[in-house]
Structure formats: C-alpha cells, structure tokens
Amino acid sequence: MVQAYILIQTEVGKARDVAAAIEKISGVVRVDAVTGPYDVVVLTEAHTVDELGGLIVSKVQYVPGITRTLTCSVVNL
C-alpha cells in the first residue's frame, strides 16, 4: 500500500463541510480539521501510486469548497 497526506485549504467557513464530504471517499483513512495555513489534513491510501493519484485528482479535488491541495507522499525510512 502507498499512503499520502493531503493538506487542504478551503474557502472561509467551509472546512467542516469539506471534511465531512472527504470522509465518505473510498481510500480515505483519516480526516482532521486543523489550525494554521491549512484547514483540513487527510491521510489516504491505495494499492499503487497511480491509484492514489486518481483518488486525489478525480475525487478529493472535486469536493466543493476546496481552494488548494498539497500532497505529501509517505516514505518508509
């Protein structure tokens, strides 16, 4: 399995709605609302990097209220 954290910026007042919508997406492991420059942090996982990319581009980024995402792949050191 490959995993990635997605750091999400939302429109003002939309963090709760975005988090609730993302929780329903298959491949999402955890969703947390946070403080700081990002509003929501999501842990995702998939069988391959391509599947993970599809999850992010085809599902997560289409959630209404998201203004920007930053994806950080998990590496095993």
Secondary structure, 3 states (H helix, E strand, C coil): CEEEEEEEEECCCCHHHHHHHHHCCCCEEEEEECCCCCCEEEEEEECCHHHHHHHHHHCHHHCCCEEEEEEEECCCC
